[in-house]
Amino acid sequence: MLPPSMLRSGQTSPILLGLLAAAALYGISSWRAKCQADKKLEGATRVPFLAAMPLLGNTLEVAANTNRFQDWVAERSKERDGQPFAVRLLGKNDVIYTARPNHFEQVLKEQSDNFNKGIAMYEVYADFMGEGILLTNGDRWKYHRRVLVNLFSARALRDSMTPVIQRNVQLRMGILSRASESKEALNMYKLMNKFTFETFAEIGFGRKLGNLSSLEDHPFELALTKHIESVATDLPLQPGYGDLRDG
């Protein structure tokens, strides 16, 4: 709203007029886009949106929950018994979340050609994951899948992976036994994280880190964890919003 002094004097600020004009144009374009989408989606079940602010949508709510984003999504999903819901982010495409296994099957298997990874996921993860299976689509994705299918064959599981897993399970059991005898507190999350990291490092890279029994974190483990935490913080708002928040 314009200040009373400006209304009385008949003066208007170019900046305020510009903001009002931009808001009006945005509202008109959104309305037109919605009308066009309604025509294309006749007979389809529309995913309901969360309650949102005009223009800003759910941007402020998502930004306020970046440090607990997974908990926020889980809470919204629980409220809807796992049914999908959508959020609006200013300047970005709408985002849909679901927690139903049959929906994941449709997205990842039955109708995978209709659900590509999207530019937002690529921009956030590309520096870390490159052109791997988690970020690619189409023929490139099929190529990576063929390679991985061979790696996870019954023979590979029996000859390569099973011995590594069994050895690390024995190490973990020893740690649990010693903790039980000494009655000392044990960080199970950290232990399972080390077990997973140790196992996949040897299977994927052929390197034994030898860090499962250590109280200290391996430097590579620390670096990887730090990067994942950084990416997880920026992902909810997608590229651009993380810079805006940090600035």
DOFIKE-932560 format. One record per residue (C-alpha): x negated, y negated, z. Coordinates in steps of 0.001 Angstrom, whole numbers. Layout:
<atoms>
ATOM | u | v | w
ATOM | X | Y | Z
...
</atoms>
This chain:
<atoms>
ATOM | u | v | w
ATOM | 0 | 0 | 0
ATOM | -1220 | -3515 | -792
ATOM | -2013 | -5848 | 2143
ATOM | 839 | -8295 | 3026
ATOM | -1410 | -11292 | 2313
ATOM | -1927 | -10112 | -1266
ATOM | 1784 | -9499 | -1715
ATOM | 2629 | -13000 | -498
ATOM | 32 | -14761 | -2626
ATOM | 772 | -12758 | -5721
ATOM | -2864 | -11674 | -5977
ATOM | -3876 | -8095 | -6681
ATOM | -7221 | -6350 | -6484
ATOM | -8501 | -4823 | -9743
ATOM | -9815 | -1875 | -7742
ATOM | -6443 | -1212 | -6135
ATOM | -4675 | -1554 | -9456
ATOM | -7141 | 876 | -10967
ATOM | -6535 | 3397 | -8195
ATOM | -2774 | 3073 | -8553
ATOM | -3006 | 3495 | -12315
ATOM | -5251 | 6547 | -11938
ATOM | -2848 | 8086 | -9436
ATOM | 90 | 7485 | -11764
ATOM | -1718 | 8988 | -14751
ATOM | -2770 | 11991 | -12695
ATOM | 793 | 12549 | -11521
ATOM | 2178 | 12307 | -15063
ATOM | -450 | 14661 | -16496
ATOM | 139 | 17162 | -13676
ATOM | 3887 | 17052 | -14286
ATOM | 3444 | 17601 | -18018
ATOM | 1022 | 20467 | -17433
ATOM | 3478 | 22070 | -15015
ATOM | 6310 | 21791 | -17540
ATOM | 4186 | 23419 | -20235
ATOM | 3115 | 26168 | -17851
ATOM | 6730 | 26838 | -16891
ATOM | 7600 | 27460 | -20539
ATOM | 4703 | 29896 | -20962
ATOM | 5491 | 31814 | -17758
ATOM | 9136 | 32635 | -18389
ATOM | 9845 | 36009 | -16800
ATOM | 6602 | 36003 | -14780
ATOM | 6444 | 35886 | -10982
ATOM | 4859 | 32616 | -9924
ATOM | 2301 | 32712 | -7103
ATOM | 3424 | 30334 | -4316
ATOM | 1151 | 27451 | -3322
ATOM | 219 | 26509 | 220
ATOM | 1758 | 23307 | 1525
ATOM | -445 | 20514 | 201
ATOM | -993 | 16761 | 198
ATOM | -30 | 14674 | -2836
ATOM | -2921 | 14347 | -5320
ATOM | -5499 | 15846 | -2931
ATOM | -3760 | 19202 | -2730
ATOM | -5521 | 21513 | -235
ATOM | -8949 | 19914 | -716
ATOM | -9215 | 18402 | 2771
ATOM | -7964 | 21553 | 4489
ATOM | -10454 | 23737 | 2619
ATOM | -13283 | 21281 | 3303
ATOM | -12475 | 21297 | 7023
ATOM | -12703 | 25098 | 7102
ATOM | -15891 | 25683 | 5095
ATOM | -17746 | 26935 | 8182
ATOM | -15048 | 29557 | 8798
ATOM | -13712 | 29950 | 5288
ATOM | -13291 | 33749 | 5333
ATOM | -11362 | 33504 | 8609
ATOM | -9180 | 30782 | 7111
ATOM | -8361 | 32921 | 4055
ATOM | -7684 | 35950 | 6288
ATOM | -5286 | 33918 | 8441
ATOM | -3371 | 32637 | 5432
ATOM | -3211 | 36178 | 3985
ATOM | -1974 | 37649 | 7274
ATOM | 801 | 35055 | 7394
ATOM | 1988 | 36367 | 4013
ATOM | 1434 | 40079 | 4666
ATOM | -1321 | 40153 | 2060
ATOM | 807 | 38693 | -714
ATOM | -1066 | 36321 | -3070
ATOM | -1086 | 32582 | -2508
ATOM | -2606 | 29669 | -4405
ATOM | -4410 | 26481 | -3391
ATOM | -4934 | 23223 | -5245
ATOM | -8345 | 21534 | -5241
ATOM | -8782 | 17998 | -6519
ATOM | -10375 | 18017 | -9968
ATOM | -10620 | 21819 | -10077
ATOM | -8527 | 24702 | -11346
ATOM | -6002 | 26229 | -8972
ATOM | -7368 | 29174 | -6964
ATOM | -5401 | 32344 | -6169
ATOM | -6156 | 34650 | -3218
ATOM | -4745 | 38118 | -2603
ATOM | -5342 | 40887 | -75
ATOM | -3357 | 43728 | -1657
ATOM | -5373 | 46774 | -2894
ATOM | -3042 | 47268 | -5868
ATOM | -3716 | 43682 | -6953
ATOM | -7473 | 44272 | -6814
ATOM | -6993 | 47371 | -8945
ATOM | -5191 | 45326 | -11572
ATOM | -7855 | 42598 | -11581
ATOM | -10931 | 44842 | -11502
ATOM | -9703 | 47808 | -13550
ATOM | -6329 | 47834 | -15260
ATOM | -6407 | 44261 | -16597
ATOM | -10081 | 43373 | -16196
ATOM | -10200 | 41792 | -19676
ATOM | -7765 | 39129 | -18466
ATOM | -9831 | 38187 | -15415
ATOM | -13338 | 36949 | -16157
ATOM | -15716 | 35715 | -13474
ATOM | -15234 | 32045 | -14319
ATOM | -17674 | 29152 | -14615
ATOM | -17399 | 28214 | -10920
ATOM | -18715 | 31590 | -9737
ATOM | -21481 | 31480 | -12327
ATOM | -22670 | 27988 | -11371
ATOM | -22768 | 28868 | -7680
ATOM | -24500 | 32255 | -7958
ATOM | -26492 | 32130 | -11219
ATOM | -29786 | 30990 | -9649
ATOM | -29603 | 33931 | -7266
ATOM | -28026 | 36719 | -9354
ATOM | -28964 | 35713 | -12897
ATOM | -27149 | 37598 | -15654
ATOM | -26285 | 40619 | -13499
ATOM | -23082 | 42636 | -13465
ATOM | -21444 | 40463 | -10804
ATOM | -21463 | 37327 | -12983
ATOM | -21161 | 38516 | -16575
ATOM | -18140 | 39376 | -18714
ATOM | -17335 | 41315 | -21862
ATOM | -20062 | 43270 | -23646
ATOM | -22764 | 42113 | -21243
ATOM | -20770 | 43430 | -18299
ATOM | -20134 | 46748 | -20069
ATOM | -23869 | 47121 | -20712
ATOM | -24701 | 46624 | -17027
ATOM | -21946 | 49042 | -16053
ATOM | -23361 | 51780 | -18290
ATOM | -26775 | 51323 | -16667
ATOM | -25359 | 51468 | -13144
ATOM | -23209 | 54512 | -13880
ATOM | -26382 | 56457 | -14656
ATOM | -28050 | 55210 | -11477
ATOM | -25146 | 56430 | -9355
ATOM | -24851 | 59870 | -10914
ATOM | -24516 | 62956 | -8704
ATOM | -28142 | 63864 | -9395
ATOM | -29417 | 60401 | -8478
ATOM | -27412 | 60442 | -5269
ATOM | -28739 | 63884 | -4362
ATOM | -32397 | 63440 | -5302
ATOM | -33063 | 59763 | -4579
ATOM | -30500 | 58124 | -2347
ATOM | -29488 | 60846 | 87
ATOM | -33011 | 61421 | 1498
ATOM | -33476 | 57687 | 2110
ATOM | -30102 | 57350 | 3818
ATOM | -30650 | 60448 | 5959
ATOM | -34086 | 59247 | 7089
ATOM | -32761 | 55833 | 8075
ATOM | -29777 | 57403 | 9847
ATOM | -32216 | 59395 | 11984
ATOM | -34142 | 56219 | 12813
ATOM | -30909 | 54475 | 13751
ATOM | -29819 | 57385 | 15951
ATOM | -33144 | 57170 | 17770
ATOM | -32592 | 53468 | 18441
ATOM | -29092 | 54146 | 19773
ATOM | -30342 | 56961 | 22014
ATOM | -33079 | 54815 | 23539
ATOM | -30642 | 51972 | 24145
ATOM | -28227 | 54379 | 25833
ATOM | -30922 | 55754 | 28128
ATOM | -32257 | 52331 | 29091
ATOM | -28759 | 50782 | 29421
ATOM | -29960 | 47762 | 27448
ATOM | -27599 | 45647 | 25368
ATOM | -27797 | 46310 | 21646
ATOM | -26754 | 43994 | 18836
ATOM | -24823 | 46452 | 16640
ATOM | -24223 | 43892 | 13909
ATOM | -27938 | 43213 | 13585
ATOM | -28750 | 46933 | 13685
ATOM | -26266 | 47781 | 10921
ATOM | -27494 | 44838 | 8870
ATOM | -31078 | 46064 | 9176
ATOM | -30005 | 49614 | 8309
ATOM | -28222 | 48439 | 5158
ATOM | -31056 | 46138 | 4121
ATOM | -33733 | 48775 | 4743
ATOM | -31822 | 51430 | 2804
ATOM | -31000 | 49325 | -249
ATOM | -34482 | 47805 | -386
ATOM | -35996 | 51264 | -757
ATOM | -33329 | 52525 | -3169
ATOM | -33224 | 49379 | -5296
ATOM | -36839 | 48200 | -5177
ATOM | -38777 | 51295 | -4117
ATOM | -40225 | 49456 | -1109
ATOM | -40176 | 50617 | 2501
ATOM | -39903 | 47540 | 4681
ATOM | -40373 | 49498 | 7901
ATOM | -38350 | 46927 | 9791
ATOM | -35438 | 48997 | 11083
ATOM | -37014 | 49601 | 14497
ATOM | -38410 | 46080 | 14828
ATOM | -36775 | 43375 | 16913
ATOM | -37964 | 40746 | 14432
ATOM | -36297 | 40026 | 11099
ATOM | -38271 | 40717 | 7930
ATOM | -39203 | 37493 | 6020
ATOM | -37449 | 38753 | 2886
ATOM | -34346 | 39567 | 4925
ATOM | -34377 | 36089 | 6473
ATOM | -34745 | 34389 | 3085
ATOM | -31942 | 36439 | 1540
ATOM | -29608 | 35845 | 4482
ATOM | -30306 | 32107 | 4436
ATOM | -29534 | 31856 | 732
ATOM | -26306 | 33836 | 1066
ATOM | -25187 | 31594 | 3935
ATOM | -25928 | 28503 | 1855
ATOM | -23970 | 29834 | -1121
ATOM | -21061 | 30930 | 1071
ATOM | -20808 | 27397 | 2470
ATOM | -20587 | 25745 | -955
ATOM | -18407 | 28334 | -2714
ATOM | -15017 | 27393 | -1177
ATOM | -15199 | 23903 | -2678
ATOM | -16897 | 25045 | -5900
ATOM | -19724 | 23123 | -7628
ATOM | -19818 | 19420 | -6910
ATOM | -17882 | 19348 | -3658
ATOM | -20807 | 20760 | -1694
ATOM | -22937 | 17809 | -2825
ATOM | -20120 | 15419 | -1922
ATOM | -19796 | 16926 | 1561
ATOM | -23555 | 16869 | 2247
ATOM | -23869 | 13303 | 987
</atoms>
